């Protein structure tokens, strides 16, 4: 339900009118937007970043792109990998700064996908731990399965995914065959897992526009929040409440599939620790559990292995990766698709227009009018997408609204079109049809679309 806006309010500028295609424009990232196309479309610096700052971007890129090695090594700025890890370089998961994927048929390892692990918090003491940890790690394998290891260590296990068919039928009889993943871990090398282990597969998301998302004012996000669905539209978005290590306080979450990280600095340091097995001032402990001696038995790369200087460079790089410009905005099918996107209620969560705050030390990201197609809020997406694993206050059916900007470049950058948190959707329409919960009404609207309308919706999404 949407309340009508009085004409006088529009005239006085108190409420923004519904935007047209041209109001959204081609520049999704404001002045940071890049016009680069092709396989490097996600790897460009913000277009308004001055040349004097591009050296910092390039240095951050080198630490993001180049592999880390096991210690000891002559390249002591990059040693300390593992001993247990998922990848030896950030770009291996965020392929060309883009999207990861589940294991392809015939692939033995899930190179750009990982599996989160946890167990339920049952006691009062365990529940208190959740304030800072978000969830309880599996006692032997920790919070994340490591399926690679250095030379003298043994990987924790192997990720295997099987699929069953789920069919959705449009009102005109057209059918789409979805695939529902079933996750299991084989070749466990450190003993059995807890009988109540919770597992959630996660592919790496694109890196574009992250600094702009970090620059959205907290007041804006709070205004979007509607925990009790007071406006009666069936959408009740919630901000995750997560632990900020630097502030030693609970703050709002913005990053990760369940918005479990408060900042890019902590997100990056957490990835260095969990994905590459590297320590930093934010995560000073190796990523072995108390039941694994491999981290103390083998050499490490110093204390910490990732210096503050490297963290700063990688933060700057990840903040300033530009969103590529929209394409084909004047195409009639794209315009129709945008109208259908609006009328289906998709913009209730995939927010289009927002302005970033003024940030003194990040002028390129400041005061930008952007079109990210996300509200960064948690939403109940239904049982079909549920992983039944909580993360801070996010429950097992909730996910953060994924930004859609740049999504039309996925094929040319990453050579695939796998979407959603575990890559189950093989194309954009499959991703739409997995929506449920708060998005069920929108999905049912889409299921009533004609063939022309379905094509138009995909043309619009592909234009982003």
C-alpha positions, 0 to 999 in steps of 0.5 A: 500500500502506498499513500498518495502524495499531495500535489502541493508537497511535490510543488514545494519540493518536500517529496521527490516525484517518481523518477523517470528513466532519465532522472535515474540517468546513466551515471549510477555512481554519480561522478565516480561512474566509469564508462569502461566496458568489457572484461575490465568494467569493474576494475576502474578507479572512480572517474573523479579520483584525482591523479594524485590519489591514483597511486594509492589506488594502484598500490591497493590493487596490487595487494588485492590482485597478487598472490600471497605466499607461505612463510618464510619467503623473500617477499616478506610483505606478502608472506604468511598465507594459511596454513589453512585458507580458501584462496591465495589472493583476493582476485581469485574469488572476486574475479576481475573485481566481480562475482564468484560462482559455485563449482562448475561441473567437473571442478574439484574445488570451489575456488570463488565460493566459501562455506560459513559454519556455526552452531546454535547458541543455546546457553546464556553464556553462548548467547552473550558471545553473539553480541561480538561474534554474530554466531558461534563457530563450529568447535573444530572447523571454526566459522568457515571451512578452509578447503586449501592448505600450504605444503605441510598442512592438510585442507579441512575438507572439500565442498560438494553441491548437488542440485534438485529441480524446482519449476516455476510456471508463469500465468501464460504457461511458460515454465522456468526450471530452477535449481535448488542447491544441497550442500555437503562437506566431504573428506573432513580431515580434522574429525567430525563436525558438530551434529548441529552444524549450520552451513551456508554457501557464499559466492564472492560479490562484486567489489564495485561502488562499495565506498559509495555504499559506505558513504550513505548517511546512517540517518538515511538508512534509519529512515528506510528501516521499517521493522514493524511494517508501519506503512503496511506495504508488506516490507519490513526492512531491518538494519543488522546490528553488528560489532565494530572491532575498532570502535568496540561497539555495536553499530549498523551493518552494511557489508556481506550477504547478511550485512554482518560487517560494519565497514570496508576496513573490517570486511577486508581484514576479516577476508584476509583472516578467514579467506587467506589465513592472514592476521592483522591488528583487527584479527590478530589470531590465526584462523585455526580452532583450538582443536587444530595445532597446525597454526602453531606448528608451522611458520607464520609471516610476522605479527601481524602478517598484514600491516596497517599500511597494507590494510589502508591501501586495500581499503582505499582501493576497495572504496574507489572501484567505480560502478560502470555506466548504464547502457541502452537507457533509451531503448523502449524495452528497457523503459518498459522494463523499468516501469514494470520494475517500479510497478511490481514493487521491486524498488521497495527494497532495491532503492534507486536514488540516494545521496552520499554524505560529505566525507572529509578524507574521501572527497571523490565519494562525497555528496554523490547522487547515486543509484545503487538499487539497494537499501542495505536492509535485511529482508525475509526472503522466504523459505526457498532462499533460507540458509537457517543460519543467523548472523548477529540479528539477521535470522536464517531467512533474512538477507541484505538487499543486493545492489543491482548496479553494474549487474548487466556487465556480469557476463562480459566481466566474469564469463557467467551469469550466476546470481544470489548468495550461493550462485544457484540462479543461472540468469537474472530471471531465475534470480527474480523467481527465487524471491519469496517472503517479503518479495512474494507479492512482487514475484507473483506480479512477475509470474503474471507478465507476458513474454514481452514484459518478461523480456523487458524486465530482463532488458532493464536489469541488463541495462544497469 
